[in-house]
Amino acid sequence: MNEKKKSHIFNLTLAAMFLAVGLILPFLTGQIPQIGNKLLPMHIPVLLCGLICGWKYGLVVGFILPLLRYFLFGMPVLFPTGIAMAFELCTYGFTVGLLYSRSRWKCVVALYRSMILAMIAGRVVWGIVQVLLLGIGGGGFTWQMFMAGAFLNAIPGIVLQFIFIPAVMVALNRTGLVKFTRHTASVPHAKQ
């Protein structure tokens, strides 16, 4: 079996594991939406999937996760929450995976930069989808609702992600599963 196929099978297996973790983690919050909205348990495995497996896997796992959770466990409510979360999480997985893979250095700084930009992009996409869905459904989605849902209520979850995800990545770097790298430009030696 060639290296590319082995890598694909390995990433597919990891992506399936992240999907399973994303299905189970919300049970730690008791599936209570008020707690889940603050701790964001489904975001962690999607961000890790994008970072470790790549943007394609992160995008797919992010989109499938909230929809599959709804069909298996009835949470999150499909309209508008589950649909908006599907687009938000796939944006997280795609953005964090793409930015981190294109970073010159694979290190904690690149990790934080990728996470911050992915979180902003995901929340913007979530807001746009909410506006579209609630506009279709006859409800309204105000600027205050966006700020509360995307940022203010999510502060504990954002802090948790900024602590937990880099800690996991550093631990995986020590095991060799994830490798932090620094690409340095080669300096031509002066002729003597």
Salt bridges, closest charged atoms under 4 A:
GLU88 OE2 - HIS43 NE2 3.85
